[in-house]
Amino acid sequence: MGARFLDDEARAAFKQAIEAVENASAVEVVIAVRRRSARYGHANVAVGAGLAFVGLAVMLYAPHTFSLSSILIDPFVVALITGGLIELTPALKRWLTTPAARRRHVAHAARATFVERGVHSTTGRSGILVYISWLERQVALVADTGIAGALPEGAIATLENELTAAMRGGGAAVARRLEAAAPVMAAALPHRDDDVNELPDALDEGT
């Protein structure tokens, strides 16, 4: 994961954002940050196969005469090495995957994380997961029924788009935009004196 995205400033900003939202409202915020939401193996295959084909064409048509064993084996070696190196270039994986596919994988992973982290288990059904997927440069929000029904129509989708756009500015920018949503959360689900912090506030940093 990009070190500059989740640096010390970003970590502090996310902590502050969680506190701001939870102190102002009855909403329970969980933030999960992931390196990627899918492996996107098609990118490895496509680039590896493409370079293997180019290598084979060069060996067949070059003035130099290559041995039959080289023609048979070398393109496959190139494909394997290239496929492995693609893991080091997340931008290429992103470029070779359609936006719709990226959104689908992020949404699926976010819903799975929502259940795995127990965000649905709060007393008032007021949990919201902020799922940040770095490779895809996308944020997905999964809100429990209590907050989804209380917020104005379209508010979750709007905030999700704004958080995604803020990713260009790094993790701290995303955190500041989340903190700015505290008044909207407070208007939908006001903080009560008997509110209890039911979910961990620490960043969930998976792989």
GIZIJO-V751859 format. One record per residue. N is the residue number from 1. RES is the residue in one letter. SS is DSSP state (helix for helix, strand for strand, loop for the rest). D_CENTER is the distance of its C-alpha to the mean C-alpha in Angstrom with 1 decimal. Layout:
n->[N | N]
res->[RES | RES]
ss->[SS | SS]
d_center->[D_CENTER | D_CENTER]
This chain:
n->[1 | 2 | 3 | 4 | 5 | 6 | 7 | 8 | 9 | 10 | 11 | 12 | 13 | 14 | 15 | 16 | 17 | 18 | 19 | 20 | 21 | 22 | 23 | 24 | 25 | 26 | 27 | 28 | 29 | 30 | 31 | 32 | 33 | 34 | 35 | 36 | 37 | 38 | 39 | 40 | 41 | 42 | 43 | 44 | 45 | 46 | 47 | 48 | 49 | 50 | 51 | 52 | 53 | 54 | 55 | 56 | 57 | 58 | 59 | 60 | 61 | 62 | 63 | 64 | 65 | 66 | 67 | 68 | 69 | 70 | 71 | 72 | 73 | 74 | 75 | 76 | 77 | 78 | 79 | 80 | 81 | 82 | 83 | 84 | 85 | 86 | 87 | 88 | 89 | 90 | 91 | 92 | 93 | 94 | 95 | 96 | 97 | 98 | 99 | 100 | 101 | 102 | 103 | 104 | 105 | 106 | 107 | 108 | 109 | 110 | 111 | 112 | 113 | 114 | 115 | 116 | 117 | 118 | 119 | 120 | 121 | 122 | 123 | 124 | 125 | 126 | 127 | 128 | 129 | 130 | 131 | 132 | 133 | 134 | 135 | 136 | 137 | 138 | 139 | 140 | 141 | 142 | 143 | 144 | 145 | 146 | 147 | 148 | 149 | 150 | 151 | 152 | 153 | 154 | 155 | 156 | 157 | 158 | 159 | 160 | 161 | 162 | 163 | 164 | 165 | 166 | 167 | 168 | 169 | 170 | 171 | 172 | 173 | 174 | 175 | 176 | 177 | 178 | 179 | 180 | 181 | 182 | 183 | 184 | 185 | 186 | 187 | 188 | 189 | 190 | 191 | 192 | 193 | 194 | 195 | 196 | 197 | 198 | 199 | 200 | 201 | 202 | 203 | 204 | 205 | 206 | 207]
res->[M | G | A | R | F | L | D | D | E | A | R | A | A | F | K | Q | A | I | E | A | V | E | N | A | S | A | V | E | V | V | I | A | V | R | R | R | S | A | R | Y | G | H | A | N | V | A | V | G | A | G | L | A | F | V | G | L | A | V | M | L | Y | A | P | H | T | F | S | L | S | S | I | L | I | D | P | F | V | V | A | L | I | T | G | G | L | I | E | L | T | P | A | L | K | R | W | L | T | T | P | A | A | R | R | R | H | V | A | H | A | A | R | A | T | F | V | E | R | G | V | H | S | T | T | G | R | S | G | I | L | V | Y | I | S | W | L | E | R | Q | V | A | L | V | A | D | T | G | I | A | G | A | L | P | E | G | A | I | A | T | L | E | N | E | L | T | A | A | M | R | G | G | G | A | A | V | A | R | R | L | E | A | A | A | P | V | M | A | A | A | L | P | H | R | D | D | D | V | N | E | L | P | D | A | L | D | E | G | T]
ss->[loop | loop | loop | loop | loop | loop | loop | helix | helix | helix | helix | helix | helix | helix | helix | helix | helix | helix | helix | helix | helix | helix | helix | helix | strand | loop | loop | strand | strand | strand | strand | strand | strand | strand | loop | loop | loop | loop | loop | loop | helix | helix | helix | helix | helix | helix | helix | helix | helix | helix | helix | helix | helix | helix | helix | helix | helix | helix | helix | helix | helix | loop | loop | loop | loop | loop | loop | helix | helix | helix | helix | helix | helix | helix | helix | helix | helix | helix | helix | helix | helix | helix | helix | helix | helix | helix | helix | helix | loop | helix | helix | helix | helix | helix | helix | loop | loop | loop | helix | helix | helix | helix | helix | helix | helix | helix | helix | helix | helix | helix | helix | helix | helix | helix | helix | helix | loop | loop | helix | helix | helix | loop | loop | loop | loop | loop | strand | strand | strand | strand | strand | strand | strand | loop | loop | loop | loop | strand | strand | strand | strand | strand | strand | loop | helix | helix | helix | helix | helix | helix | loop | loop | loop | loop | helix | helix | helix | helix | helix | helix | helix | helix | helix | helix | helix | helix | helix | helix | helix | loop | helix | helix | helix | helix | helix | helix | helix | helix | helix | helix | loop | helix | helix | helix | helix | helix | helix | helix | loop | strand | loop | loop | loop | loop | loop | loop | loop | loop | loop | loop | loop | loop | loop | strand | strand | loop | loop]
d_center->[10.2 | 11.9 | 14.6 | 15.2 | 11.8 | 12.4 | 16.2 | 19.0 | 19.1 | 15.5 | 16.1 | 19.3 | 18.0 | 15.4 | 18.5 | 20.6 | 18.4 | 18.3 | 22.1 | 22.7 | 21.3 | 22.8 | 26.1 | 26.5 | 25.6 | 25.6 | 21.8 | 20.0 | 16.5 | 14.1 | 11.0 | 8.5 | 6.4 | 5.2 | 6.4 | 5.4 | 6.0 | 9.5 | 12.2 | 13.3 | 16.8 | 18.5 | 17.7 | 19.6 | 22.3 | 22.8 | 23.1 | 25.1 | 27.4 | 27.9 | 29.0 | 31.1 | 32.9 | 33.5 | 34.9 | 37.1 | 38.4 | 39.3 | 41.1 | 43.0 | 44.2 | 44.5 | 48.1 | 47.5 | 48.2 | 45.6 | 46.5 | 45.7 | 43.7 | 41.5 | 41.0 | 40.0 | 37.8 | 36.3 | 34.0 | 32.4 | 32.0 | 30.4 | 28.0 | 27.0 | 26.6 | 24.7 | 22.3 | 21.7 | 21.2 | 18.5 | 16.2 | 16.8 | 15.8 | 12.1 | 13.3 | 15.8 | 13.5 | 11.6 | 15.1 | 16.5 | 14.2 | 15.1 | 13.0 | 14.1 | 12.9 | 9.4 | 9.5 | 11.4 | 9.2 | 6.2 | 9.2 | 10.9 | 8.6 | 8.4 | 12.2 | 12.8 | 11.4 | 13.4 | 16.5 | 16.0 | 15.8 | 18.8 | 17.5 | 20.0 | 22.9 | 23.9 | 27.5 | 26.9 | 23.8 | 22.3 | 18.9 | 15.6 | 12.1 | 9.7 | 6.2 | 3.8 | 0.7 | 4.4 | 6.3 | 5.8 | 6.2 | 5.3 | 5.9 | 7.7 | 10.8 | 13.0 | 16.5 | 19.4 | 22.6 | 24.4 | 22.1 | 21.2 | 25.0 | 25.9 | 23.6 | 25.1 | 24.2 | 21.2 | 20.1 | 16.8 | 15.9 | 17.2 | 15.4 | 12.0 | 13.1 | 14.4 | 11.4 | 9.5 | 12.7 | 13.0 | 10.1 | 12.9 | 14.9 | 12.8 | 11.7 | 15.3 | 15.2 | 12.3 | 14.4 | 17.5 | 16.5 | 15.6 | 18.9 | 20.7 | 19.9 | 22.1 | 25.3 | 23.8 | 22.8 | 26.2 | 28.0 | 26.5 | 26.8 | 29.2 | 29.2 | 32.1 | 34.3 | 33.7 | 29.9 | 28.6 | 25.3 | 24.2 | 20.7 | 19.7 | 18.6 | 17.2 | 13.6 | 12.1 | 10.8 | 10.4 | 10.4]
